[in-house]
Amino acid sequence: MEKVERFFRDLVETVLLTLVLFFLVRTGVENYKVYGSSMEPNFYEGEYIIVSRLSYYLHPPQRGDVVVFRYPRDFRRTFIKRVIGLPGETVEIRQGKVYINGQPLHEPYPVTEASYSWGPATVGPDEVFVLGDNRNFSSDSHNWGMLPTRYIIGKALLCYWPPNRWRLIPSYKGSTFLSPLLLKEAGK
């Protein structure tokens, strides 16, 4: 009889520990499925990504971060986009090129350049300006305005499905501004 009691006690303890660990992990990370083509060529429909829900408790979003957030016009939907403009910055898109505070933005990640112009507009406190990497096929800040940071669920860390697209999602804190000299050399 004692062996049966010990077995059930161990079973209950194991199940409880498993549940506690599961909920602790789910508090810190979550998985999301990519829908649509707005982030191509960097993310494709059907990919699954891991998102850190804790990243922005430690520091604010940075330019170049890929974030998952609640769509401001319908909280039941989640979107994935890239942070472009930060609080206090003036964002403008001129003939498809992004400018921050009047300086052209160098984006080291692949993007499909926009065929539109937008702005200028200043990002408010506790807001960010987000764009899809496939600029002409993205519902983003150029359509519906600045994204309140309270709607951000987390930062994309890892793509884990399908297996042939497995990768860590790079952080592009190096998204910088192009100097006038570099622009001249590039013929822009």
C-alpha positions as CSV (number, residue, x, y, z in Angstrom):
1,M,0.0,0.0,0.0
2,E,2.8,2.4,0.8
3,K,4.3,1.9,-2.6
4,V,1.0,2.8,-4.3
5,E,0.7,6.0,-2.2
6,R,4.3,7.0,-3.0
7,F,3.7,6.4,-6.7
8,F,0.6,8.6,-6.7
9,R,2.4,11.3,-4.7
10,D,5.3,11.3,-7.1
11,L,2.9,11.4,-10.0
12,V,1.0,14.4,-8.6
13,E,4.3,16.2,-7.8
14,T,5.6,15.5,-11.3
15,V,2.4,16.8,-13.0
16,L,2.4,19.9,-10.8
17,L,6.0,20.7,-11.5
18,T,5.4,20.2,-15.2
19,L,2.5,22.6,-15.1
20,V,4.5,25.2,-13.1
21,L,7.4,25.0,-15.6
22,F,5.0,25.2,-18.5
23,F,3.4,28.4,-17.2
24,L,6.7,30.0,-16.3
25,V,8.0,29.3,-19.8
26,R,4.8,30.6,-21.5
27,T,5.1,33.8,-19.4
28,G,8.5,34.5,-21.0
29,V,8.1,33.2,-24.5
30,E,5.3,32.5,-26.9
31,N,5.1,31.1,-30.5
32,Y,3.3,32.8,-33.4
33,K,2.6,31.9,-37.0
34,V,3.4,34.4,-39.7
35,Y,0.4,35.3,-41.9
36,G,0.6,37.2,-45.3
37,S,3.5,38.5,-47.3
38,S,4.2,41.8,-45.5
39,M,7.5,40.7,-44.1
40,E,9.0,39.1,-47.2
41,P,11.8,38.4,-48.1
42,N,12.7,37.9,-44.4
43,F,9.6,36.0,-43.2
44,Y,7.1,34.0,-45.2
45,E,3.6,32.9,-44.6
46,G,3.3,29.7,-42.5
47,E,6.6,30.2,-40.6
48,Y,6.5,29.8,-36.9
49,I,8.5,32.1,-34.7
50,I,9.4,32.3,-31.0
51,V,8.7,35.7,-29.4
52,S,10.3,37.0,-26.1
53,R,7.5,38.5,-24.0
54,L,10.1,39.8,-21.5
55,S,12.5,41.7,-23.8
56,Y,10.8,45.1,-23.4
57,Y,10.6,44.9,-19.7
58,L,14.4,45.1,-19.7
59,H,14.8,47.9,-22.4
60,P,12.6,49.7,-24.9
61,P,12.2,48.6,-28.5
62,Q,15.2,49.4,-30.7
63,R,15.2,50.4,-34.4
64,G,15.5,47.2,-36.5
65,D,13.7,44.9,-34.0
66,V,11.1,42.6,-35.4
67,V,8.1,42.8,-33.1
68,V,4.7,41.0,-32.8
69,F,1.9,43.1,-31.6
70,R,-1.9,43.5,-31.2
71,Y,-3.2,45.2,-34.3
72,P,-4.5,48.6,-33.1
73,R,-7.7,48.4,-35.1
74,D,-8.6,44.8,-34.0
75,F,-7.0,43.4,-30.8
76,R,-8.0,39.9,-31.8
77,R,-5.4,40.0,-34.6
78,T,-1.6,39.9,-34.2
79,F,0.9,41.5,-36.7
80,I,4.6,41.2,-37.2
81,K,6.6,44.2,-38.3
82,R,9.9,45.9,-38.0
83,V,10.5,48.9,-35.7
84,I,11.7,51.9,-37.8
85,G,11.0,55.1,-35.8
86,L,11.5,55.7,-32.0
87,P,9.8,58.1,-29.6
88,G,10.6,61.7,-30.5
89,E,11.9,61.0,-34.0
90,T,10.4,62.5,-37.1
91,V,9.8,59.8,-39.8
92,E,9.3,60.4,-43.4
93,I,9.2,58.2,-46.5
94,R,10.2,60.1,-49.7
95,Q,10.0,58.2,-53.0
96,G,10.2,54.9,-51.1
97,K,13.3,55.8,-49.0
98,V,12.9,56.1,-45.2
99,Y,14.2,59.3,-43.4
100,I,14.6,59.7,-39.7
101,N,15.0,63.3,-38.5
102,G,15.8,64.3,-42.1
103,Q,18.6,61.7,-42.5
104,P,18.2,58.7,-44.8
105,L,18.0,55.4,-42.9
106,H,20.4,52.6,-43.9
107,E,18.5,49.3,-43.5
108,P,21.0,46.4,-43.5
109,Y,18.2,43.8,-43.8
110,P,16.5,43.0,-47.2
111,V,13.5,45.2,-47.9
112,T,11.2,45.7,-50.9
113,E,11.4,49.5,-51.3
114,A,8.1,51.3,-51.1
115,S,6.5,53.0,-54.1
116,Y,4.9,55.7,-52.0
117,S,5.8,58.8,-50.0
118,W,4.5,59.4,-46.5
119,G,4.8,62.0,-43.7
120,P,6.7,63.6,-42.1
121,A,5.3,62.8,-38.7
122,T,6.8,62.7,-35.2
123,V,6.6,59.6,-33.1
124,G,5.0,60.3,-29.8
125,P,6.1,59.1,-26.3
126,D,5.4,55.5,-25.7
127,E,5.0,54.9,-29.5
128,V,7.0,53.4,-32.3
129,F,6.7,53.6,-36.1
130,V,6.6,50.1,-37.7
131,L,6.9,49.0,-41.3
132,G,6.7,45.7,-43.0
133,D,9.8,44.6,-45.0
134,N,7.6,44.2,-48.1
135,R,6.7,47.8,-48.0
136,N,4.1,47.9,-50.8
137,F,2.1,44.9,-49.4
138,S,2.1,45.8,-45.7
139,S,-0.6,47.3,-43.4
140,D,1.6,49.2,-41.0
141,S,2.2,52.6,-39.5
142,H,2.1,54.3,-42.9
143,N,-1.5,53.2,-43.1
144,W,-2.9,53.4,-39.5
145,G,-0.4,55.6,-37.6
146,M,2.0,55.1,-34.8
147,L,2.0,51.9,-32.7
148,P,1.5,52.4,-29.0
149,T,4.2,50.3,-27.3
150,R,1.7,48.8,-24.9
151,Y,0.3,46.8,-27.8
152,I,3.7,45.1,-28.4
153,I,3.6,41.4,-27.3
154,G,7.3,40.8,-27.7
155,K,10.4,40.7,-29.8
156,A,10.9,38.0,-32.4
157,L,13.9,35.8,-31.5
158,L,13.8,32.5,-33.5
159,C,12.1,31.0,-36.5
160,Y,11.7,27.3,-35.9
161,W,9.3,26.1,-38.6
162,P,9.7,24.9,-41.3
163,P,13.0,23.2,-40.5
164,N,14.7,24.5,-43.6
165,R,14.0,28.1,-42.5
166,W,15.3,27.6,-38.9
167,R,17.3,30.6,-37.8
168,L,17.9,33.1,-35.0
169,I,16.3,36.4,-35.9
170,P,19.1,39.0,-36.1
171,S,18.9,42.2,-34.1
172,Y,19.8,45.2,-36.3
173,K,20.8,47.7,-33.7
174,G,23.2,48.7,-36.5
175,S,20.4,50.3,-38.5
176,T,22.1,53.6,-39.1
177,F,21.9,56.7,-41.2
178,L,23.6,57.1,-44.5
179,S,26.1,59.9,-44.7
180,P,25.8,62.4,-47.6
181,L,29.2,61.1,-48.8
182,L,28.0,57.5,-48.9
183,L,24.8,58.6,-50.7
184,K,27.0,60.4,-53.3
185,E,29.1,57.3,-53.8
186,A,26.0,55.2,-54.2
187,G,24.6,57.6,-56.8
188,K,21.5,58.4,-54.9
